[in-house]
Amino acid sequence: MKNSIFLYSIFASLTFLSAPLFAETPNLQPGLWSYTSTTNIDGPMNMPAQTINNQECLTQAKLDEGMGAMNLHESCNVTKGDIKTDRVDYAASGNIEGMTTLFEGYATFHGNRLEGKMSSDMNTPLGPMKMHTEYQGERVGDC
Protein backbone atom coordinates (compact mmCIF):
# COMPACT_ATOMS: atom_id res chain seq x y z
CA MET A 1 0.00 0.00 0.00
CA LYS A 2 2.85 2.41 0.81
CA ASN A 3 4.28 1.91 -2.71
CA SER A 4 0.86 2.72 -4.18
CA ILE A 5 0.65 5.95 -2.18
CA PHE A 6 4.08 6.90 -3.51
CA LEU A 7 2.94 6.27 -7.10
CA TYR A 8 -0.20 8.33 -6.58
CA SER A 9 1.77 11.17 -4.98
CA ILE A 10 4.21 11.23 -7.88
CA PHE A 11 1.22 11.33 -10.22
CA ALA A 12 -0.20 14.26 -8.29
CA SER A 13 2.98 16.28 -8.38
CA LEU A 14 3.38 15.84 -12.14
CA THR A 15 -0.21 16.00 -13.25
CA PHE A 16 0.01 19.56 -14.50
CA LEU A 17 1.47 18.06 -17.70
CA SER A 18 -1.49 15.77 -18.32
CA ALA A 19 -2.93 16.95 -21.64
CA PRO A 20 -2.05 15.08 -24.83
CA LEU A 21 -1.40 18.41 -26.59
CA PHE A 22 -1.20 21.78 -24.94
CA ALA A 23 -4.09 23.98 -26.05
CA GLU A 24 -2.09 26.92 -24.73
CA THR A 25 1.46 27.20 -23.42
CA PRO A 26 1.42 26.83 -19.62
CA ASN A 27 2.74 29.80 -17.65
CA LEU A 28 5.69 27.81 -16.26
CA GLN A 29 9.39 28.65 -16.45
CA PRO A 30 11.80 25.86 -17.35
CA GLY A 31 14.39 25.06 -14.68
CA LEU A 32 14.88 22.95 -11.56
CA TRP A 33 11.56 22.52 -9.76
CA SER A 34 10.89 21.33 -6.23
CA TYR A 35 7.52 19.67 -5.56
CA THR A 36 5.68 18.84 -2.34
CA SER A 37 2.50 16.79 -2.13
CA THR A 38 0.48 15.99 0.98
CA THR A 39 -1.99 13.12 0.79
CA ASN A 40 -4.78 12.03 3.16
CA ILE A 41 -6.67 8.76 2.72
CA ASP A 42 -10.16 8.05 4.06
CA GLY A 43 -11.76 4.62 4.03
CA PRO A 44 -11.65 1.31 5.85
CA MET A 45 -8.00 2.00 6.66
CA ASN A 46 -7.52 5.69 7.47
CA MET A 47 -3.91 6.78 7.27
CA PRO A 48 -2.21 9.87 8.64
CA ALA A 49 -1.23 12.54 6.13
CA GLN A 50 1.87 11.68 4.14
CA THR A 51 4.08 14.36 2.60
CA ILE A 52 6.46 13.62 -0.26
CA ASN A 53 9.08 15.98 -1.69
CA ASN A 54 10.92 15.58 -4.97
CA GLN A 55 12.79 17.65 -7.55
CA GLU A 56 12.78 17.54 -11.32
CA CYS A 57 14.46 19.46 -14.13
CA LEU A 58 11.64 20.90 -16.23
CA THR A 59 12.91 21.86 -19.69
CA GLN A 60 11.02 23.65 -22.44
CA ALA A 61 11.40 20.50 -24.54
CA LYS A 62 9.71 18.51 -21.76
CA LEU A 63 6.87 21.03 -21.56
CA ASP A 64 6.44 20.70 -25.32
CA GLU A 65 6.13 16.88 -25.08
CA GLY A 66 2.63 17.08 -23.61
CA MET A 67 1.61 13.61 -22.48
CA GLY A 68 5.13 12.25 -22.92
CA ALA A 69 6.36 14.54 -20.13
CA MET A 70 4.25 12.80 -17.54
CA ASN A 71 5.32 9.78 -15.49
CA LEU A 72 1.87 8.23 -15.72
CA HIS A 73 1.58 4.53 -14.89
CA GLU A 74 1.24 2.47 -18.08
CA SER A 75 -2.22 1.19 -17.10
CA CYS A 76 -3.64 4.71 -16.64
CA ASN A 77 -5.35 6.90 -19.23
CA VAL A 78 -6.04 10.63 -19.20
CA THR A 79 -9.79 11.16 -19.67
CA LYS A 80 -9.75 14.97 -19.44
CA GLY A 81 -6.98 17.49 -19.96
CA ASP A 82 -8.04 21.10 -20.41
CA ILE A 83 -4.91 23.27 -20.34
CA LYS A 84 -5.03 27.04 -20.34
CA THR A 85 -2.14 29.43 -19.80
CA ASP A 86 -2.78 29.69 -16.05
CA ARG A 87 -4.65 26.44 -15.21
CA VAL A 88 -5.15 22.80 -16.06
CA ASP A 89 -8.22 20.72 -15.19
CA TYR A 90 -7.72 16.98 -15.56
CA ALA A 91 -9.08 13.52 -14.92
CA ALA A 92 -7.55 10.06 -15.37
CA SER A 93 -8.39 6.45 -14.64
CA GLY A 94 -6.10 3.53 -14.05
CA ASN A 95 -5.56 0.11 -12.58
CA ILE A 96 -2.44 0.09 -10.41
CA GLU A 97 -1.49 -3.01 -8.45
CA GLY A 98 -5.04 -4.37 -8.92
CA MET A 99 -6.74 -1.21 -7.67
CA THR A 100 -9.08 0.68 -9.99
CA THR A 101 -8.58 4.38 -9.43
CA LEU A 102 -10.32 7.51 -10.77
CA PHE A 103 -8.37 10.78 -10.42
CA GLU A 104 -9.70 14.32 -10.82
CA GLY A 105 -8.03 17.63 -10.07
CA TYR A 106 -6.56 20.92 -11.14
CA ALA A 107 -3.38 22.95 -10.99
CA THR A 108 -2.78 26.66 -11.37
CA PHE A 109 0.38 28.05 -12.98
CA HIS A 110 2.14 31.20 -11.77
CA GLY A 111 5.36 31.29 -13.81
CA ASN A 112 7.81 30.16 -11.15
CA ARG A 113 5.34 28.22 -8.99
CA LEU A 114 2.26 26.03 -9.25
CA GLU A 115 -0.34 24.66 -6.87
CA GLY A 116 -3.27 22.31 -7.09
CA LYS A 117 -5.54 19.71 -5.60
CA MET A 118 -6.51 16.22 -6.64
CA SER A 119 -8.98 13.69 -5.36
CA SER A 120 -9.24 10.06 -6.27
CA ASP A 121 -11.55 7.18 -5.62
CA MET A 122 -9.76 3.86 -5.24
CA ASN A 123 -11.37 0.43 -5.30
CA THR A 124 -9.01 -1.56 -3.07
CA PRO A 125 -9.11 -5.13 -1.71
CA LEU A 126 -10.03 -3.56 1.67
CA GLY A 127 -12.91 -1.60 0.15
CA PRO A 128 -13.35 1.85 -1.37
CA MET A 129 -10.95 4.58 -0.31
CA LYS A 130 -10.92 8.30 -1.05
CA MET A 131 -7.61 10.08 -1.42
CA HIS A 132 -7.15 13.88 -1.20
CA THR A 133 -3.88 15.41 -2.33
CA GLU A 134 -2.71 19.00 -2.23
CA TYR A 135 0.48 19.84 -4.07
CA GLN A 136 2.69 22.75 -4.90
CA GLY A 137 5.86 23.27 -6.83
CA GLU A 138 8.32 26.07 -7.29
CA ARG A 139 11.22 26.79 -9.55
CA VAL A 140 14.35 26.73 -7.40
CA GLY A 141 17.05 27.42 -10.02
CA ASP A 142 18.60 26.29 -13.24
CA CYS A 143 19.06 22.64 -14.17
C-alpha positions in Angstrom: 0.0 0.0 0.0 2.9 2.4 0.8 4.3 1.9 -2.7 0.9 2.7 -4.2 0.6 5.9 -2.2 4.1 6.9 -3.5 2.9 6.3 -7.1 -0.2 8.3 -6.6 1.8 11.2 -5.0 4.2 11.2 -7.9 1.2 11.3 -10.2 -0.2 14.3 -8.3 3.0 16.3 -8.4 3.4 15.8 -12.1 -0.2 16.0 -13.3 0.0 19.6 -14.5 1.5 18.1 -17.7 -1.5 15.8 -18.3 -2.9 17.0 -21.6 -2.0 15.1 -24.8 -1.4 18.4 -26.6 -1.2 21.8 -24.9 -4.1 24.0 -26.1 -2.1 26.9 -24.7 1.5 27.2 -23.4 1.4 26.8 -19.6 2.7 29.8 -17.7 5.7 27.8 -16.3 9.4 28.7 -16.4 11.8 25.9 -17.3 14.4 25.1 -14.7 14.9 23.0 -11.6 11.6 22.5 -9.8 10.9 21.3 -6.2 7.5 19.7 -5.6 5.7 18.8 -2.3 2.5 16.8 -2.1 0.5 16.0 1.0 -2.0 13.1 0.8 -4.8 12.0 3.2 -6.7 8.8 2.7 -10.2 8.0 4.1 -11.8 4.6 4.0 -11.6 1.3 5.8 -8.0 2.0 6.7 -7.5 5.7 7.5 -3.9 6.8 7.3 -2.2 9.9 8.6 -1.2 12.5 6.1 1.9 11.7 4.1 4.1 14.4 2.6 6.5 13.6 -0.3 9.1 16.0 -1.7 10.9 15.6 -5.0 12.8 17.7 -7.5 12.8 17.5 -11.3 14.5 19.5 -14.1 11.6 20.9 -16.2 12.9 21.9 -19.7 11.0 23.7 -22.4 11.4 20.5 -24.5 9.7 18.5 -21.8 6.9 21.0 -21.6 6.4 20.7 -25.3 6.1 16.9 -25.1 2.6 17.1 -23.6 1.6 13.6 -22.5 5.1 12.2 -22.9 6.4 14.5 -20.1 4.3 12.8 -17.5 5.3 9.8 -15.5 1.9 8.2 -15.7 1.6 4.5 -14.9 1.2 2.5 -18.1 -2.2 1.2 -17.1 -3.6 4.7 -16.6 -5.4 6.9 -19.2 -6.0 10.6 -19.2 -9.8 11.2 -19.7 -9.8 15.0 -19.4 -7.0 17.5 -20.0 -8.0 21.1 -20.4 -4.9 23.3 -20.3 -5.0 27.0 -20.3 -2.1 29.4 -19.8 -2.8 29.7 -16.0 -4.6 26.4 -15.2 -5.2 22.8 -16.1 -8.2 20.7 -15.2 -7.7 17.0 -15.6 -9.1 13.5 -14.9 -7.5 10.1 -15.4 -8.4 6.5 -14.6 -6.1 3.5 -14.0 -5.6 0.1 -12.6 -2.4 0.1 -10.4 -1.5 -3.0 -8.4 -5.0 -4.4 -8.9 -6.7 -1.2 -7.7 -9.1 0.7 -10.0 -8.6 4.4 -9.4 -10.3 7.5 -10.8 -8.4 10.8 -10.4 -9.7 14.3 -10.8 -8.0 17.6 -10.1 -6.6 20.9 -11.1 -3.4 22.9 -11.0 -2.8 26.7 -11.4 0.4 28.1 -13.0 2.1 31.2 -11.8 5.4 31.3 -13.8 7.8 30.2 -11.2 5.3 28.2 -9.0 2.3 26.0 -9.3 -0.3 24.7 -6.9 -3.3 22.3 -7.1 -5.5 19.7 -5.6 -6.5 16.2 -6.6 -9.0 13.7 -5.4 -9.2 10.1 -6.3 -11.5 7.2 -5.6 -9.8 3.9 -5.2 -11.4 0.4 -5.3 -9.0 -1.6 -3.1 -9.1 -5.1 -1.7 -10.0 -3.6 1.7 -12.9 -1.6 0.1 -13.4 1.8 -1.4 -11.0 4.6 -0.3 -10.9 8.3 -1.1 -7.6 10.1 -1.4 -7.2 13.9 -1.2 -3.9 15.4 -2.3 -2.7 19.0 -2.2 0.5 19.8 -4.1 2.7 22.7 -4.9 5.9 23.3 -6.8 8.3 26.1 -7.3 11.2 26.8 -9.5 14.4 26.7 -7.4 17.0 27.4 -10.0 18.6 26.3 -13.2 19.1 22.6 -14.2 
